[in-house]
Amino acid sequence: MSVLSVKSWVRRRALLAALLCAQLIAGVVTVAAVGPSAGGATDDDHTDAVFRSAHAGSCLTWQPEPPQRPAFVQCSSPHLFEVVNSVQGDGDQESCAVSGRRYLGSHYDPNGRFAYGLLRSVGEGAGSRISLCGLQLPGPNGAQLPFRGLVAEQDQSRVWPPGTCLGADMKGGQTGLVPVDCAEPHSVEAVGPIDLGAHFHDGPPPSDAEQEEVLRPACVTMATAYLAPKTLSGSALTLSHRPIGAASWSAGSHQVLCALAPRTPGPMTGSVKAPGGATAVPAPVAAHPVAPPPPATTTTVAPTSSAPTTAAAPSTAAAPPSSSSATSTASSAASVAQTAEAPSASVTDTIAPPAAPASPVDNPAHVPQAPPAEPAPPAEPAPPSHVLEIPGMAPITLPWAPPPL
């Protein structure tokens, strides 16, 4: 082989190696540009399955660091997103808000702390892309805060833990005040929530004046404890609380945030709480007096009884023994003694419990009566004085006796 051919072969190998390296570099750049799809086809398929199978009431969460791939979780556990519905294409916030109000129904709070969000799947074309509308809890710097349970089952009042600084969402684009870093400019600082439901119960929405009578003293008590040892009057702060609207009250939102704001218009920076101060405890709210229910209408009916109300006096007829002669034989004396003991046997039978005793309530005046005594048997006539009777023999008439008249 000539020297020229060897040099040519070496150049070809070098050229092929350069082309191969270029292709490898181009492939790595393409994968990196995809971003969330760097995990491979398996992760993409899993994410696509979540978007296609999600429905109203599904709860999703994801890792805060990229790639942020949504996954299903139980709604009772911490999650970042509650699905309202899914739409084909990119979707928009306005249509999501309409779907959210329809989804919550009577539990929709127009002034609640939850906001509508939109999740878009990664797809090459708008026709193959799926978007999920849902509810989320805005946090600092456009981040989402985890929450537990379904939104319709909880109080949606805009209340935050004591010490939370609230300001405009300059990065996330959320409406209303959201938690921000206290080192950044903010509008108010939360002192604590006041539960009006403990005062007004579940009745009709109270008026603003009725709420103010409860909110003002409760918020003063909480702010005094929050600022101690400083005082509210000696500071450049004022109380901030807003009554609950009728729509929010009907949706189940019964709490009001007591906060501190600057007296002069404008933002404030830093926390107003004294270092090492005690955390404000929600002030007890006295229960709203509830009128007692009217007494139940009752009709008292006098007891009736068919038994006579006049008691008959007991009658005891004692039959005295009769005798035609002062002299009596032993047999007649025994007969009289048996007659005298007869009422005692009858009284003993009456004292025994009857088969069906009468109730004393039915006839309290009723007194049981003893049966009348049996009449005594007639006494045998005494024999004449001139006749002698001997047991076992016929009567003997004495001869000296005068004849009978």
C-alpha positions as CSV (number, residue, x, y, z in Angstrom):
1,M,0.0,0.0,0.0
2,S,1.3,3.4,-0.9
3,V,1.9,6.2,1.5
4,L,-0.8,8.3,-0.2
5,S,-3.5,5.7,0.3
6,V,-2.6,5.3,4.0
7,K,-2.9,9.0,4.6
8,S,-6.3,9.0,2.8
9,W,-7.5,6.2,5.0
10,V,-6.5,8.0,8.1
11,R,-8.3,11.2,7.0
12,R,-11.5,9.2,6.4
13,R,-11.4,7.7,9.8
14,A,-10.9,11.1,11.5
15,L,-13.7,12.5,9.5
16,L,-16.1,9.7,10.5
17,A,-15.1,10.1,14.1
18,A,-15.9,13.8,14.0
19,L,-19.3,13.2,12.4
20,L,-20.1,10.7,15.0
21,C,-19.2,13.0,17.9
22,A,-21.3,15.8,16.3
23,Q,-24.3,13.6,16.2
24,L,-23.9,12.5,19.8
25,I,-23.6,16.1,20.9
26,A,-26.7,17.1,18.9
27,G,-28.7,14.3,20.5
28,V,-27.8,15.4,24.1
29,V,-28.8,19.0,23.4
30,T,-32.2,17.9,22.0
31,V,-33.0,15.7,25.1
32,A,-31.9,18.5,27.5
33,A,-34.1,21.0,25.6
34,V,-37.1,18.9,26.3
35,G,-36.7,19.5,30.0
36,P,-39.4,17.5,31.9
37,S,-39.2,14.7,29.3
38,A,-35.6,13.9,30.2
39,G,-36.8,10.9,32.3
40,G,-37.6,8.8,29.3
41,A,-40.8,7.5,27.7
42,T,-41.9,5.7,30.9
43,D,-42.3,9.0,32.8
44,D,-44.0,10.7,29.9
45,D,-46.5,7.8,29.6
46,H,-47.2,8.0,33.3
47,T,-47.8,11.8,33.2
48,D,-50.0,11.5,30.2
49,A,-52.0,8.8,31.9
50,V,-52.6,11.1,34.9
51,F,-53.9,13.9,32.7
52,R,-56.2,11.6,30.7
53,S,-57.7,9.8,33.7
54,A,-58.1,12.8,36.1
55,H,-61.7,13.9,36.8
56,A,-63.6,16.3,39.0
57,G,-62.7,15.6,42.6
58,S,-59.2,14.1,41.9
59,C,-56.4,15.4,44.1
60,L,-52.8,15.8,42.7
61,T,-49.4,16.7,44.1
62,W,-45.9,16.9,42.7
63,Q,-42.3,17.5,43.9
64,P,-41.2,21.1,44.2
65,E,-38.1,20.5,42.2
66,P,-38.2,19.8,38.5
67,P,-39.3,17.7,36.8
68,Q,-42.7,18.4,38.4
69,R,-44.8,15.5,37.4
70,P,-48.3,15.3,38.9
71,A,-49.4,12.2,40.7
72,F,-52.7,11.1,42.3
73,V,-53.0,11.1,46.1
74,Q,-55.8,10.7,48.6
75,C,-57.6,14.0,49.2
76,S,-57.2,13.5,52.9
77,S,-53.5,13.7,52.6
78,P,-51.6,17.0,51.7
79,H,-52.0,17.9,48.1
80,L,-51.5,20.9,45.8
81,F,-54.3,20.7,43.3
82,E,-58.0,19.6,43.3
83,V,-59.2,18.9,39.8
84,V,-62.4,20.6,38.7
85,N,-62.6,19.3,35.1
86,S,-60.3,18.6,32.1
87,V,-60.4,20.3,28.7
88,Q,-58.8,19.6,25.4
89,G,-56.2,22.1,24.3
90,D,-54.6,24.8,26.4
91,G,-57.6,26.1,28.3
92,D,-57.8,29.5,30.0
93,Q,-58.3,30.9,33.5
94,E,-61.7,32.4,32.7
95,S,-63.3,29.1,31.7
96,C,-61.7,27.5,34.7
97,A,-63.3,30.0,37.0
98,V,-66.7,29.2,35.5
99,S,-66.1,25.5,35.9
100,G,-65.0,26.0,39.5
101,R,-68.1,27.9,40.5
102,R,-70.2,25.2,38.9
103,Y,-68.2,22.5,40.7
104,L,-68.5,24.1,44.2
105,G,-72.1,25.0,43.8
106,S,-73.5,26.5,47.1
107,H,-70.1,26.1,48.7
108,Y,-68.5,28.6,46.4
109,D,-66.9,31.5,48.3
110,P,-66.1,34.4,45.9
111,N,-63.8,35.9,48.6
112,G,-62.2,32.6,49.7
113,R,-58.5,31.9,50.0
114,F,-58.5,29.3,47.2
115,A,-57.7,30.3,43.6
116,Y,-58.3,28.7,40.3
117,G,-55.3,27.1,38.6
118,L,-54.5,25.5,35.2
119,L,-52.2,22.5,34.5
120,R,-51.2,21.8,30.9
121,S,-49.7,18.6,29.7
122,V,-46.6,18.5,27.5
123,G,-47.6,17.8,23.9
124,E,-46.3,18.5,20.4
125,G,-49.6,20.0,19.2
126,A,-52.6,21.8,20.7
127,G,-54.9,19.0,19.6
128,S,-53.1,16.4,21.6
129,R,-52.7,18.5,24.7
130,I,-54.9,18.2,27.8
131,S,-55.4,20.9,30.4
132,L,-56.7,20.4,34.0
133,C,-58.7,23.2,35.7
134,G,-58.6,23.0,39.5
135,L,-58.4,24.7,42.9
136,Q,-55.1,25.5,44.6
137,L,-53.9,27.5,47.6
138,P,-51.6,30.4,46.6
139,G,-48.3,30.8,48.5
140,P,-45.3,33.1,48.5
141,N,-43.6,33.9,45.2
142,G,-46.2,32.2,43.1
143,A,-45.7,28.8,44.8
144,Q,-48.6,26.6,45.9
145,L,-49.3,25.7,49.5
146,P,-50.4,22.1,50.4
147,F,-53.8,21.6,51.9
148,R,-55.9,18.7,53.1
149,G,-59.5,17.7,52.3
150,L,-61.9,18.8,49.6
151,V,-62.4,22.6,49.3
152,A,-66.2,22.3,49.6
153,E,-65.8,20.6,53.0
154,Q,-63.8,23.2,54.7
155,D,-63.9,26.8,55.8
156,Q,-62.6,28.9,52.9
157,S,-62.1,32.1,54.9
158,R,-59.0,34.1,54.1
159,V,-57.3,33.5,57.5
160,W,-53.6,32.8,58.1
161,P,-51.5,31.8,61.1
162,P,-50.2,34.6,63.4
163,G,-47.1,36.3,62.0
164,T,-47.9,35.7,58.3
165,C,-47.2,38.8,56.2
166,L,-49.6,39.4,53.3
167,G,-49.0,41.4,50.2
168,A,-49.7,41.6,46.5
169,D,-48.6,38.6,44.5
170,M,-46.0,40.3,42.2
171,K,-44.7,37.0,40.7
172,G,-47.6,34.6,40.6
173,G,-50.2,36.9,39.3
174,Q,-52.8,35.9,41.9
175,T,-55.5,38.4,42.9
176,G,-55.8,39.6,46.5
177,L,-53.3,39.3,49.3
178,V,-51.1,36.2,49.5
179,P,-48.4,35.2,52.0
180,V,-45.1,36.9,51.3
181,D,-41.7,37.1,53.0
182,C,-42.0,39.7,55.8
183,A,-38.6,41.1,54.7
184,E,-40.4,42.2,51.5
185,P,-42.9,45.1,51.3
186,H,-46.3,43.9,52.4
187,S,-49.7,45.3,53.3
188,V,-50.7,43.7,56.6
189,E,-49.4,41.2,59.2
190,A,-51.8,38.5,60.5
191,V,-52.5,38.5,64.2
192,G,-54.9,35.5,64.2
193,P,-58.4,34.4,63.2
194,I,-61.7,35.2,64.9
195,D,-64.4,32.6,64.6
196,L,-67.8,34.3,64.2
197,G,-69.5,30.9,63.9
198,A,-69.1,30.4,67.6
199,H,-71.1,33.6,68.2
200,F,-73.8,33.6,65.5
201,H,-73.9,29.8,65.1
202,D,-75.4,28.6,61.8
203,G,-78.2,31.1,61.4
204,P,-78.7,33.7,58.7
205,P,-75.7,35.9,57.7
206,P,-75.2,38.6,60.3
207,S,-75.1,42.2,59.3
208,D,-71.8,44.2,59.2
209,A,-72.9,46.1,62.3
210,E,-73.5,42.9,64.2
211,Q,-70.2,41.5,63.2
212,E,-68.4,44.7,64.1
213,E,-69.7,44.5,67.7
214,V,-67.9,41.2,68.0
215,L,-64.8,41.8,65.8
216,R,-63.6,45.1,67.4
217,P,-63.1,44.0,71.0
218,A,-61.8,40.5,70.0
219,C,-59.2,42.0,67.6
220,V,-58.1,44.6,70.2
221,T,-57.5,41.8,72.8
222,M,-55.5,39.7,70.3
223,A,-53.4,42.6,69.0
224,T,-52.6,43.8,72.5
225,A,-51.2,40.3,73.4
226,Y,-49.4,40.1,70.0
227,L,-47.6,43.5,70.3
228,A,-46.6,43.2,74.0
229,P,-44.7,44.8,75.6
230,K,-45.4,47.5,73.0
231,T,-48.9,49.0,72.8
232,L,-51.2,49.6,69.9
233,S,-51.8,53.2,70.8
234,G,-48.0,53.9,71.0
235,S,-47.3,52.4,67.6
236,A,-48.0,53.6,64.0
237,L,-50.3,50.6,63.4
238,T,-54.0,50.2,63.2
239,L,-56.4,47.2,63.3
240,S,-57.5,45.6,60.0
241,H,-60.5,43.2,59.7
242,R,-63.2,42.8,57.2
243,P,-66.7,41.5,57.9
244,I,-67.9,38.4,56.0
245,G,-70.3,38.9,53.1
246,A,-73.6,37.1,52.8
247,A,-72.4,34.8,49.9
248,S,-69.2,33.8,51.8
249,W,-71.2,33.1,55.0
250,S,-73.7,30.9,53.1
251,A,-70.7,29.0,51.6
252,G,-69.5,28.1,55.1
253,S,-66.8,30.8,55.7
254,H,-67.3,32.0,59.2
255,Q,-63.8,33.3,60.2
256,V,-62.3,36.8,60.0
257,L,-58.6,37.6,60.0
258,C,-57.5,40.1,62.6
259,A,-54.4,41.9,61.2
260,L,-52.2,45.0,61.7
261,A,-51.7,47.5,59.0
262,P,-49.8,50.9,58.9
263,R,-51.9,53.9,59.8
264,T,-50.6,55.9,56.8
265,P,-51.2,54.4,53.3
266,G,-48.3,52.4,51.9
267,P,-46.5,49.1,52.4
268,M,-44.4,48.2,55.5
269,T,-41.3,46.1,55.8
270,G,-40.4,43.6,58.5
271,S,-42.4,42.1,61.2
272,V,-44.2,44.3,63.8
273,K,-44.0,41.5,66.4
274,A,-41.5,42.1,69.2
275,P,-38.6,39.5,69.1
276,G,-39.4,36.7,71.6
277,G,-42.9,37.9,72.1
278,A,-45.7,35.5,72.8
279,T,-47.9,34.2,70.0
280,A,-51.3,35.8,70.0
281,V,-54.1,33.4,71.2
282,P,-57.5,33.8,69.5
283,A,-59.7,35.8,71.8
284,P,-62.7,34.0,73.2
285,V,-65.9,35.1,71.4
286,A,-69.0,35.1,73.6
287,A,-71.8,33.1,72.2
288,H,-74.7,34.9,70.7
289,P,-77.7,34.7,73.1
290,V,-80.3,32.4,71.7
291,A,-84.0,32.8,72.7
292,P,-85.3,29.8,74.5
293,P,-87.9,27.8,72.6
294,P,-91.6,28.4,73.6
295,P,-92.9,26.0,76.2
296,A,-94.7,23.1,74.8
297,T,-98.6,23.3,75.0
298,T,-99.9,20.6,77.3
299,T,-103.5,19.8,78.3
300,T,-104.0,18.2,81.7
301,V,-107.0,15.9,81.9
302,A,-108.5,15.1,85.2
303,P,-108.6,11.4,86.0
304,T,-111.9,9.8,85.7
305,S,-113.3,6.6,87.4
306,S,-116.5,4.7,87.1
307,A,-116.4,3.6,90.7
308,P,-118.6,5.5,93.2
309,T,-117.0,8.3,95.1
310,T,-119.1,7.8,98.3
311,A,-117.9,5.0,100.5
312,A,-120.6,2.9,102.1
313,A,-120.1,2.3,105.8
314,P,-119.5,-1.3,106.6
315,S,-122.4,-3.0,108.2
316,T,-121.9,-5.8,110.8
317,A,-125.1,-7.5,112.0
318,A,-124.5,-9.4,115.1
319,A,-127.4,-11.8,116.0
320,P,-127.7,-12.1,119.7
321,P,-128.5,-15.6,120.9
322,S,-132.1,-16.2,122.0
323,S,-133.2,-18.4,124.9
324,S,-136.6,-19.1,126.5
325,S,-135.0,-20.2,129.8
326,A,-132.2,-19.0,132.0
327,T,-131.1,-22.7,132.3
328,S,-129.2,-24.1,129.3
329,T,-127.9,-27.6,128.6
330,A,-124.3,-28.2,127.5
331,S,-125.4,-28.8,123.9
332,S,-127.1,-25.4,123.6
333,A,-124.0,-23.6,125.1
334,A,-121.7,-25.3,122.5
335,S,-124.1,-24.1,119.8
336,V,-124.0,-20.5,120.9
337,A,-120.2,-20.6,121.1
338,Q,-119.9,-21.9,117.5
339,T,-122.2,-19.1,116.3
340,A,-120.0,-16.4,117.9
341,E,-116.8,-17.6,116.2
342,A,-118.4,-17.6,112.7
343,P,-117.7,-13.9,111.8
344,S,-114.0,-14.4,112.6
345,A,-113.7,-17.0,109.9
346,S,-115.4,-14.8,107.4
347,V,-113.0,-11.9,108.1
348,T,-110.0,-14.1,107.6
349,D,-111.2,-15.0,104.1
350,T,-111.7,-11.3,103.2
351,I,-108.1,-10.3,104.2
352,A,-106.6,-12.7,101.6
353,P,-105.5,-10.9,98.4
354,P,-108.2,-10.8,95.8
355,A,-107.8,-12.2,92.3
356,A,-107.9,-8.8,90.7
357,P,-107.2,-6.0,93.2
358,A,-108.6,-2.6,92.4
359,S,-106.0,0.2,91.8
360,P,-106.0,2.9,94.6
361,V,-105.6,5.5,91.9
362,D,-108.8,4.5,90.2
363,N,-110.9,4.7,93.4
364,P,-108.9,5.9,96.4
365,A,-112.0,6.1,98.6
366,H,-113.0,2.5,98.1
367,V,-112.8,0.4,101.3
368,P,-113.3,-3.4,101.2
369,Q,-116.4,-4.5,103.2
370,A,-116.7,-7.6,105.3
371,P,-119.5,-10.0,104.4
372,P,-122.5,-10.0,106.8
373,A,-122.4,-12.5,109.7
374,E,-124.4,-15.7,109.3
375,P,-127.6,-15.8,111.5
376,A,-127.3,-18.0,114.6
377,P,-129.3,-21.2,114.5
378,P,-132.4,-21.2,116.7
379,A,-132.0,-22.5,120.2
380,E,-133.7,-25.8,121.1
381,P,-136.7,-25.4,123.4
382,A,-136.1,-26.5,127.0
383,P,-138.0,-29.7,128.2
384,P,-141.0,-29.2,130.5
385,S,-140.3,-29.3,134.3
386,H,-142.3,-32.5,134.9
387,V,-140.5,-34.4,132.1
388,L,-137.1,-35.9,132.8
389,E,-134.8,-36.6,129.8
390,I,-132.0,-39.1,130.2
391,P,-129.6,-39.6,127.3
392,G,-130.3,-43.0,125.7
393,M,-133.8,-43.3,127.2
394,A,-137.3,-42.2,126.4
395,P,-138.6,-39.1,128.3
396,I,-140.1,-39.9,131.7
397,T,-143.1,-38.0,133.0
398,L,-143.2,-37.6,136.7
399,P,-146.4,-38.8,138.3
400,W,-146.8,-35.9,140.8
401,A,-146.6,-33.3,138.1
402,P,-149.8,-31.5,137.2
403,P,-151.3,-32.4,133.9
404,P,-150.7,-30.1,131.0
405,L,-153.3,-27.4,130.4
